[in-house]
Amino acid sequence: MYGMVNQAVRGLVTEKFGADTWTKIHTGAGAPENFSAMQPYDDAVTYNLVGKAVEVLGLPAEAILAAFGQYWVSDIATKHYDTMMASTGRDFADFLANLDHMHQRIRVTFPDYQPPSFRVKNLEPGKLQVDYYSHRPGLLPFVEGLFMGLGVYFKEEISFEHIDDTAHRLPCKRMIVWHKALS
């Protein structure tokens, strides 16, 4: 993953738990204190940071990843990539349908970028089937956090239903995502 991801992990930890907690996490994970945003880092660095955060914070990895997904939207994407956010979709469903296009645009800046892929099917108004493909295991809670953050961004209420992997034959994580405008 690129350093900007690990810098955002640092930002979340220092903002929510303080600089001393970040020091415990990054030193315990054997990771640098700071990261170069445009430099690729081995995925193990990020996984190690999450693993050490579980230990230091006493929170499950799923909660940490979901919080990071929400933080990514609220504190990184909307502040630093607002033009890209605005051009990717006019509402939650439109944004999700255009995620792969957005990731293709990002590849221009980050040539070694290996994004996930999303297949989005509109089942009925307010109900989407989302197939999430990634070569990185265990990041579904991060994706859920991203979706929750997008819900806040688009002022929509978001909920999920996970479809068991045995219920389909595709190499993806499938979920049903409900969304409705907040009143």
Beta strands, then each sheet from edge to edge (+ up, - down):
strand 1: 117-124
strand 2: 127-133
strand 3: 156-163
strand 4: 173-181
sheet 1: 1+ 2- 4+ 3-
end
